Amino acid sequence: MSEFDWFQRPTPEAEAAEDALAWAKEAYARLKAQQQGSQPEVETVKEVETVKEVEAVKEVEIVEEPKPTEEPKLEEQKPVVSLLEQAAAKREERLASLAQEAPPAEPELGQLDADFLWSAEVLAAQGRSAAQVSIEEIDWLAKLRAGMEKTRQGFVTQLLENLGDDPLSEKSLEEIESLLLRADVGVESTDQSLDRLRKRMNEGVLDATEALGLLKQELREQLEKPLSNKGVLPLLAPDKNQLNIWLIVGVNGVGKTTTLGKLANLAVRSGYSCLVAAGDTFRAAAVQQLQVWAERSGVTVIANPSANADPAAVVFDAIGAARSKNIELLLVDTAGRLQTKHNLMEELAKVRRIIDRLAPEAKVESLLVLDASQGQNGLRQAMAFAAAAQLTGVVLTKLDGSARGGVALAVAAETGLPIRFIGAGEGIKDLRPFNSFEFVEALLARN
């Protein structure tokens, strides 16, 4: 049973909200009533149980036993642990902690505070009705805004200071250029933004508010340009009642396997049947890590337990399993590193040939996972993967830990690939379909 189908989320054209505050109050009242109706008296019961436990503890007389005198111990010689053994121990520790993590709590409605008002304003500006929004959307927008805080720190403040109350000038444009480049927006994207501002400035006086609005519009259009060039829809969603195969590619360390686990969870919660192929057979513990993520979403993993198994063979088996079970979405984890870059690209190309031969009717996507904190280095990865993997889109991760959130614009402008999903948190639910309007508003939000 689906919860909130993010793959079919409405994405209407942005428009000015008539009364965002009234909209926010109406939405808050409806969501508050909805939450109270679905959570009756649970908190009261918990509080009563806690009080009883505390009182029971108070009634117990605590008697301290004398501690035995400890005899001096001889220093034990610690065994020397190699770097490989240390790395293996850390992997096991990480897998154990991941497996023991509690299921993520459902988002709850907080106060009618600045985060809620900002989220409501962004939703209202997209033409959404107050009766349509969900707590999940409010919660996600608040996380996105918080995740972009490091990028905004200094950027928005200095931008507004440079614009000031005076009309836009050539000096202001130079300062804006410097700020955009420092946020890793990229040279091409920055030049396009400045050209538009300069053209508008030459047509007449442009005040600070108009300049900021024009900058937002330009950034949104740059993010949406790859979509229009390729003639694809703003939201990437699996086609219902047919096989969809999504290859998840990227170098080790960008969060590729974690991203695949989050995508599987998003698909299941949106009502799709899902299967995972563990094609990254060369990285230690990659299969085990993927199995842990999949188990948390109730998704089956097709894997080969032998070391350095052939990824193409795993994909072969996964396609057969997906067909026999009428699976709608097959997610394929791929190798992020082999002995040489040539070998890696050849392995990816081999996997793609297997898919084309065994499932020619499937809707295939090849999504590159990029770490936002790597900035322009991530851009070079995109270029290296483009030919072999036949990339169709990008997943941008770790926005919450980076001051380089502007790299999304560089990716769109310089690779021509649409950004399909973004991650702004470590939780299993902290990955969502990309929305250019919401991203730009979070990037340029006033603190």
URNOR-V504464 format. One record per pair of residues at least 12 apart in sequence whose ideal C-beta (glycine too) atoms are under 6 Angstrom apart, sorted by sequence separation. I is the first residue (numbers start at 1). GAP is how many residues later the second one is. D is the distance in whole Angstrom. If there is no record, write none. Layout:
BEGIN
i=I gap=GAP d=D
i=I gap=GAP d=D
END
This chain:
BEGIN
i=248 gap=12 d=5
i=264 gap=12 d=6
i=278 gap=12 d=5
i=318 gap=12 d=6
i=335 gap=12 d=6
i=396 gap=12 d=6
i=421 gap=12 d=6
i=422 gap=12 d=5
i=162 gap=13 d=4
i=177 gap=13 d=6
i=421 gap=13 d=6
i=200 gap=14 d=6
i=368 gap=14 d=6
i=420 gap=14 d=6
i=302 gap=15 d=5
i=419 gap=15 d=5
i=287 gap=16 d=5
i=302 gap=16 d=4
i=177 gap=17 d=6
i=315 gap=17 d=6
i=368 gap=17 d=5
i=394 gap=17 d=6
i=276 gap=18 d=5
i=119 gap=19 d=5
i=122 gap=19 d=6
i=302 gap=19 d=5
i=159 gap=20 d=6
i=158 gap=21 d=6
i=173 gap=21 d=6
i=119 gap=22 d=4
i=196 gap=22 d=5
i=119 gap=23 d=6
i=276 gap=23 d=6
i=278 gap=23 d=6
i=366 gap=23 d=5
i=368 gap=23 d=5
i=394 gap=23 d=5
i=396 gap=23 d=6
i=399 gap=23 d=6
i=155 gap=24 d=6
i=366 gap=24 d=5
i=370 gap=24 d=6
i=372 gap=24 d=5
i=393 gap=24 d=6
i=400 gap=24 d=5
i=193 gap=25 d=5
i=274 gap=25 d=5
i=275 gap=25 d=6
i=276 gap=25 d=5
i=277 gap=25 d=5
i=278 gap=25 d=4
i=366 gap=25 d=5
i=373 gap=25 d=5
i=393 gap=25 d=5
i=394 gap=25 d=5
i=399 gap=25 d=5
i=400 gap=25 d=5
i=109 gap=26 d=5
i=282 gap=26 d=6
i=366 gap=26 d=5
i=367 gap=26 d=5
i=368 gap=26 d=5
i=369 gap=26 d=5
i=370 gap=26 d=6
i=371 gap=26 d=6
i=372 gap=26 d=5
i=391 gap=26 d=6
i=395 gap=26 d=4
i=396 gap=26 d=5
i=397 gap=26 d=4
i=115 gap=27 d=4
i=365 gap=27 d=5
i=371 gap=27 d=5
i=372 gap=27 d=5
i=393 gap=27 d=4
i=107 gap=28 d=5
i=155 gap=28 d=5
i=281 gap=28 d=4
i=367 gap=28 d=5
i=373 gap=28 d=6
i=107 gap=29 d=6
i=257 gap=29 d=6
i=268 gap=29 d=5
i=373 gap=29 d=4
i=375 gap=29 d=4
i=281 gap=30 d=6
i=372 gap=30 d=4
i=379 gap=31 d=6
i=107 gap=32 d=4
i=151 gap=32 d=6
i=257 gap=32 d=5
i=261 gap=32 d=3
i=265 gap=32 d=4
i=279 gap=32 d=4
i=372 gap=32 d=6
i=375 gap=32 d=5
i=168 gap=33 d=5
i=189 gap=33 d=6
i=257 gap=33 d=5
i=264 gap=33 d=5
i=372 gap=33 d=6
i=382 gap=33 d=5
i=238 gap=34 d=6
i=264 gap=35 d=5
i=279 gap=35 d=5
i=372 gap=35 d=6
i=279 gap=36 d=6
i=315 gap=36 d=5
i=277 gap=37 d=6
i=167 gap=38 d=5
i=168 gap=38 d=4
i=277 gap=38 d=5
i=312 gap=38 d=5
i=316 gap=38 d=6
i=167 gap=39 d=6
i=312 gap=39 d=5
i=315 gap=39 d=5
i=319 gap=39 d=5
i=349 gap=39 d=5
i=167 gap=40 d=6
i=311 gap=40 d=6
i=319 gap=40 d=5
i=348 gap=40 d=5
i=277 gap=41 d=4
i=348 gap=41 d=5
i=312 gap=42 d=5
i=168 gap=43 d=5
i=290 gap=43 d=6
i=345 gap=43 d=4
i=163 gap=45 d=4
i=275 gap=47 d=5
i=163 gap=48 d=6
i=275 gap=52 d=5
i=279 gap=53 d=5
i=280 gap=53 d=5
i=282 gap=53 d=5
i=273 gap=54 d=5
i=279 gap=54 d=5
i=273 gap=55 d=5
i=274 gap=55 d=5
i=275 gap=55 d=5
i=276 gap=55 d=5
i=277 gap=55 d=4
i=278 gap=55 d=6
i=279 gap=55 d=5
i=280 gap=55 d=5
i=272 gap=56 d=5
i=272 gap=57 d=5
i=267 gap=62 d=5
i=264 gap=67 d=6
i=263 gap=68 d=6
i=260 gap=71 d=5
i=260 gap=73 d=5
i=35 gap=74 d=5
i=257 gap=76 d=6
i=32 gap=77 d=6
i=31 gap=78 d=5
i=243 gap=79 d=6
i=256 gap=80 d=6
i=28 gap=84 d=5
i=252 gap=84 d=4
i=244 gap=85 d=5
i=245 gap=85 d=5
i=246 gap=85 d=5
i=247 gap=85 d=5
i=248 gap=85 d=6
i=249 gap=85 d=5
i=251 gap=85 d=5
i=252 gap=85 d=5
i=250 gap=86 d=6
i=247 gap=87 d=6
i=238 gap=90 d=5
i=238 gap=91 d=5
i=24 gap=93 d=5
i=27 gap=93 d=6
i=24 gap=96 d=4
i=20 gap=101 d=4
i=23 gap=101 d=4
i=27 gap=103 d=4
i=20 gap=104 d=5
i=26 gap=104 d=4
i=31 gap=104 d=6
i=27 gap=106 d=5
i=17 gap=107 d=4
i=23 gap=107 d=5
i=17 gap=108 d=5
i=245 gap=110 d=6
i=259 gap=110 d=5
i=14 gap=111 d=6
i=14 gap=112 d=5
i=15 gap=112 d=5
i=256 gap=113 d=5
i=12 gap=114 d=6
i=12 gap=115 d=4
i=254 gap=115 d=5
i=243 gap=116 d=6
i=245 gap=117 d=5
i=254 gap=117 d=4
i=250 gap=118 d=6
i=243 gap=119 d=4
i=244 gap=119 d=5
i=245 gap=119 d=5
i=246 gap=119 d=5
i=247 gap=119 d=4
i=248 gap=119 d=6
i=249 gap=119 d=5
i=250 gap=119 d=4
i=239 gap=124 d=5
i=4 gap=130 d=5
i=251 gap=130 d=6
i=4 gap=132 d=5
i=249 gap=136 d=6
i=259 gap=136 d=6
i=259 gap=138 d=6
i=249 gap=140 d=5
i=255 gap=142 d=4
i=265 gap=163 d=5
i=262 gap=166 d=6
i=262 gap=169 d=4
i=236 gap=184 d=5
i=226 gap=186 d=5
i=222 gap=187 d=6
i=223 gap=189 d=5
i=222 gap=190 d=6
i=226 gap=190 d=5
i=184 gap=191 d=4
i=222 gap=191 d=6
i=226 gap=191 d=6
i=227 gap=191 d=5
i=226 gap=192 d=4
i=95 gap=193 d=6
i=99 gap=193 d=5
i=91 gap=194 d=4
i=98 gap=194 d=5
i=95 gap=197 d=6
i=235 gap=198 d=5
i=224 gap=212 d=5
i=223 gap=213 d=4
i=220 gap=216 d=5
i=184 gap=220 d=4
i=189 gap=220 d=4
i=220 gap=220 d=5
i=185 gap=221 d=4
i=189 gap=221 d=6
i=219 gap=221 d=5
i=184 gap=222 d=5
i=11 gap=223 d=5
i=183 gap=223 d=4
i=184 gap=223 d=4
i=185 gap=224 d=5
i=186 gap=224 d=3
i=189 gap=224 d=4
i=216 gap=224 d=5
i=185 gap=225 d=6
i=188 gap=225 d=5
i=188 gap=226 d=5
i=186 gap=227 d=6
i=186 gap=228 d=6
i=7 gap=230 d=4
i=147 gap=252 d=5
i=151 gap=252 d=5
i=147 gap=253 d=4
i=150 gap=253 d=4
i=151 gap=254 d=4
i=148 gap=257 d=5
i=7 gap=263 d=5
i=6 gap=264 d=6
i=5 gap=265 d=4
i=3 gap=266 d=5
i=2 gap=268 d=5
i=2 gap=269 d=3
i=147 gap=277 d=3
i=144 gap=280 d=5
i=143 gap=281 d=5
i=143 gap=282 d=6
i=156 gap=288 d=6
i=140 gap=292 d=6
i=148 gap=294 d=5
i=148 gap=295 d=6
i=145 gap=297 d=5
i=144 gap=298 d=5
i=145 gap=300 d=6
i=122 gap=316 d=6
i=122 gap=319 d=5
i=104 gap=323 d=5
i=104 gap=324 d=6
i=104 gap=325 d=5
i=14 gap=423 d=5
i=6 gap=426 d=6
i=6 gap=427 d=6
END
